[in-house]
Amino acid sequence: MDADALTDVDADVVVVGGGPVGLFLAAELGLGGASVVVVEKLDRPVRANSPALRGVTTRTMRTLALRGLDEPVVRAAEQALRDLIGTAAGLRPDRPPRHEKPGQVTSTRLGAGGATKGHIGMVPLTDPAGEFPDVSLLPVPYAALREVFAGRARRHGVRLVEGRAVVDLDAGPSGVVVHLDDGRALRARYLVGADGGRSLVRRLAGFDFPGTEPTLFAVGGEDVTLLDPEQLPHGFTRTPRGALMVDVVPGQLVAIEYDVPPADRLATATKDELQAALRRVSGTDVTVTRVRSPFRYSDNARHTSTYRRGRVLLAGDAAHVHSPFGGQGVNLGIQDAANLGWKLARVVRGTSEPGLLDTYTAERHPVAARVLRNSRAQAALLRHGPQVDALRELFTELAGLPQGKRTLIEMLHGLDIVYDGPASGHPLVGAFAPDLVSAEDGGVLRPVDGRGLLVDVVGSAGLRAAVAGRPDLRWVRGVCPGRPGLAAVLVRPDGYVAWARDLGTEADSPARALDHWFGPSRAPAVLG
């Protein structure tokens, strides 16, 4: 089947990978009017009762709120915590850490000393004074996150093909043909690889993946039971042989070693491997009696130089991999999907030129590069030795200062993201939109339906006319309680500000931003 002469397609977009990133992207595409097929190689991608948790950041929760997904995700997190707290890792969570052995550094139980907003290199970012009341790192079961996103994808007409693997692809100037392991071929205008860190799509499409080799190797498990839990300190502990994380993530136990790679990094981790690593790192003869979901990870950090090659794009771990420290991975991928979804939907519908897709790499690549940088720094902070001890002490002091704490919390939660692009010079442009409310009923204004939002404080006839012929935009009277001097703001479907103007300033037309992000107006010319 020739992708160079593709005239008929099975879907506008094929998404390879049925995890949270692929499913969120598929739903965004469906919301934007694209037809979508998701291909997932596993017939049961994750058990419904899997205890595996992912930390969902404040920026991601605000993105989910744009689509009304924040409440189901919060409910899933609350249920997970009810299920896990009190029985996590086979330990008594109210037991204080035992006395440290010589050479060990005092254990850290995340959450001690104030509300925890996350951690950097296992240095907790606490907020005892309540300076960041709206910031939280929400632990959500991976299975529940996927279930919420899969339900939304189906509601937007997305077709899920599970239990089928991609074996090859042909990409041409007019589309992509995706070959499956059952002999079928799916024809699409575009293909998105959301198939994880070992992405086959990335390899077949010829993307590069430069980065740094791993220096630490971790083996762990979910829902671990120990015969003698008193042998391990609760929380996070650095030792001369590595580090332990016992119930830092509820129900999870991890042993970290440096420069000691597993015999086979591609093989499935086992209970015996976890037990051996725990014994080496802790210096005890602790016994693991049960582990439900053993896993491995490292600080391997890699990042493709572009997220698009013709009609093939990458999202999530397929585009960037790093250690899980700080809980940033799934959030980075969901934000990729939020940025790409509305743009790709517009392109396949013909309402924007393909060049709009170039803004995907331009906006998201710098964000991932920053995450890889702080991920490498966190791995360094976990090492043992007097130099690292001194570094951690200094870092902890800096993290306790008001500006240091704010910088780290905003970085960890993605609250400091500001995209570059066509700007009016207004400080809001490129940032996530502030809270906006309707002037009519006081309701919260959000681009829930996937359209852009032009919020007009003064009721300008010119602004209202600017959305004429643009069905993907909605004009509405509203106010910004946090910025009373704001006259108008244009919000993209992903919640970021494309244009803004203050009261009392010279008239600044949104025409350039409208044309750049939403294409030219299709309003009929007025004859006179």
Secondary structure, 3 states (H helix, E strand, C coil): CCHHHCCCCCEEEEEECCCHHHHHHHHHHHHCCCCEEEEECCCCCCCCCCCCEEEECHHHHHHHHHCCCHHHHHHHHHHHHHHHCCCHHHCCCCCCCCCCCCCCCCCECCCCCCCEEEEECCEEEECCCCCCCCCCCEEEEHHHHHHHHHHHHHHCCCEEEECCCEEEEEEECCEEEEEECCCCEEEEEEEEECCCCCCHHHHHCCCCCCEECCCEEEEEEECCEECCHHHCCCEEEEECCEEEEECCCCCEEEEEEECCCCCCCCCCCCHHHHHHHHHHHHCCCCCEEECCEEEEEECCEEECCCCEECCEEECHHHCEECCCCCCCHHHHHHHHHHHHHHHHHHHHHCCCCHHHHHHHHHHHHHHHHHHHHHHHHHHHHCCCCHHHHHHHHHHHHHHHCHHHHHHHHHHHCCCCCCCCCCCCCCCCCCCECCCCEECCCCCECCCCCCCEEEEECCCCHHHHHHCCCCCCEEEEEEECCCCCCEEEEEECCCCEEEEEEECCCCCCCCHHHHHHHHCCCCCCCCCC
